[in-house]
Amino acid sequence: MTVSNQLQIELMTRLSRGMKNRNWGQGELSRRSGVPQPTISHVISGYRPGSLKTWDRLLSALEAE
C-alpha cells in the first residue's frame, strides 16, 4: 500500500465516521459542504480519490457541526 492509498483510506474512514456520528447521509453532507452527492459517493467508495479542495470542503463541513 502506498502513502497516498493510506491517506485516502484514513480520509474515507474519518469522513464515514463523522457522518455516522452525526447521523448524516450523503445528501446532508452534500448540502452542508456544497460538494455534489455523486462526488461524495465516489470518494467514500474509493472509486475516485477526490481533490484536496473536495476533501477540505467535506471535512470542514463535519468540523463546523
C-alpha positions, 0 to 999 in steps of 0.5 A, spaced: 500 500 500 502 506 498 502 513 502 497 516 498 492 509 498 493 510 506 491 517 506 485 516 502 483 510 506 484 514 513 480 520 509 474 515 507 474 512 514 474 519 518 469 522 513 464 515 514 465 516 521 463 523 522 457 522 518 455 516 522 456 520 528 452 525 526 447 521 523 448 524 516 447 521 509 450 523 503 445 528 501 446 532 508 453 532 507 452 534 500 448 540 502 452 542 508 459 542 504 456 544 497 460 538 494 455 534 489 452 527 492 455 523 486 462 526 488 461 524 495 459 517 493 465 516 489 470 518 494 467 514 500 467 508 495 474 509 493 472 509 486 475 516 485 480 519 490 477 526 490 481 533 490 484 536 496 479 542 495 473 536 495 476 533 501 477 540 505 470 542 503 467 535 506 471 535 512 470 542 514 463 541 513 463 535 519 468 540 523 463 546 523 457 541 526 
